[in-house]
């Protein structure tokens, strides 16, 4: 039971980090992603709660798998968790984002913003997963 709670806390921490990260980078991200905006400059469709719920569930899967990999690899200290998490974000997730964005002909700026978040979020997850 404690491991499930650990995974949920790690997900919530990464999700919170994303809130701060994307609030700071909202304008450049919207420009790079081409999100349609309304007359007030806000994304069309607004703040649909389902988008956030789906995002949380996706991050929950990542945290669950990271916890499994950490257990198998004996990643059991905060330092190892942080470095391993950043590595997963930088060398697994960010390249996949780059691949998708390249084939979609999206700007490199979008890849850098989203890939940066992948590294930060996975680092936060790794840190939290090794706290308990």
Helices and strands as residue ranges (DSSP letters): H 2-24, H 26-33, H 49-73, H 78-88, I 89-93, H 94-103, H 108-129
